């Protein structure tokens, strides 16, 4: 069961709130439609329930507010629009990636593809799906955690009738299994066909809370809309003639005194009555449901709702008859005490940070290798490394480490380092461009676990790319010039450390910069800024006339930490120190330090969350 109590959105620039003191329930085993015209506050109400917007009120999902639910994906499934996935990712890849985020097995993706009828389109790219298939994929994403409650915003908007009927059938099936379904719509006929309960709102306030039978009786009955300057006289005439003819006719005077709604009659009968009595008529039209010129709600409520005409003594007739009984249409004020009572304001709703994936490393791996961009960048980097290494070795003047790294002096960075930096920038850049983890917020969860997972995966990919680049370069040299050119240099350990540090540092610089500025281009710019800006700046700084040696650093570290590690480790420690002391290493270290501090300041302010 879903219980929304006192939902009120925050005011903006003195405007009235989009949702104002809204209270209603959506029961288990039932499909509930939240009905209202465009701009009535339906979407804002859903976002308040999901704590996506600030305001006041509280929503209980089976007795617990959403921020108290340990695993929200297993309690609430949300569909607030199209799938915010990378257009080059397949439908199956998208669901498997979200499975890792929700902490469910990957086999759940295949099962849901079959459930929503996309089993044969599992390998289809998201960008190639039709609107109906895309909506099916969005529904599958909402069902990944097997939630009890489904919340959907205009789920059939823009769909063909067949696709809309199928989706409503899925929602009824979920409700038949004991689940709760709440969806928004602006079509009263759709609500009457597909829902078991209808909550009508207008201007952010509750208008009616009805079972679908009562809703159909009071909102979808055919009527004749009449507009006349003598509406009161015409209402009395129509009522008197209907009573004389013993016909069941209802006449309702609208808020405007010149407008009538007549139930149980026809345009011809009313026009003839007006003509016989010489009354002018400015409008005479058949209407059903909400077919009103102003687009507002139909005659619902204790004032505007018609009362049936009855025969016999004491029968209530005419437009001046008593209003319909409150049992037929519940009054908006007949709600829990939390909806009225100014002395007990509902608690504030704070926009809480999005939760990170439950399995961040698995999520990041599936995100990275779920699109062809990753493979394309790796292949281009390796091919460029092979070609450059062959060209550099032709004149015999380029040192062997530069040849193996394919790093000519004209390039700011070797292809492998540029590729690692680009992959790191895409790690956060694509997250912000296609926010699959927090679609309703349009952002990315700023969680420490997700950051560490991205750093670990990007470092692993960078190391793999660095190793493959050296191996491809060496094999290309052996193929073109013979095996005597390729040999292991005497300082292989420092070179390996520096090469690994360069590629990993570039990957992390791109990742952190894209996470700070929320765009891939910022990550690429941060990678290129290291050799283009930072290194010349450091080289331009005045140097000391003498330099001190750090050759005894490993021994001093051993004494300081009281740890006895093998002497072979000393070589690696000195290699790391030499890498950091190199201008490029120093520039990269400084850049990473600044980026880490900036990311922590902008993204993890307040209480650090895993």
Secondary structure, DSSP 8 states (H G I E B T S, - for coil): -EEEEEEEE---TT---SS-SEEEEE-TTEEEEEE--TTSSHHHHHHHHTT-S-EEEEEEETTEEGGG-S-GGGTEEEE-SS----TTSBHHHHHHHHHHHHT--THHHHHHHHHTT-GGGTTSBGGG--HHHHHHHHHHHHTTT--SEEEESSTTTT--HHHHHHHHHHHHHHHHTT-EEEEEES-HHHHHHH-SEEEEEETTEEEEEEEHHHHHHHHSSEEEEEE-TTHHHHHHHHHHHHHHTT---EEEE-SSTTEEEEES--HHHHHHHHHHTT---SEEEEEETT--TT----S-STTTS------STT---STTS----TTTS--TT-S-GGGS-TTS---EE--------TTHHHHHHHHHHTSHHHHHHHHHHHHHHHHHHHHHTSSS-S-HHHHHHT--TTSSS-HHHHHHHHHHHHHHHHHHHS--TBTTTTB----HHHHHHHHHHHHHHHHHHHHHHHHHHHHHHHHHH-GGG----TTHHHHHHHHHHHHHHHHHHHHHHHHHHSSHHHHHHHHHHIIIIIHHHHHHS---SS----TTHHHHHHHHHT----THHHHHHHHHHHHHHSHHHHHHHHHHHHHHHHHHHHHS-SS---
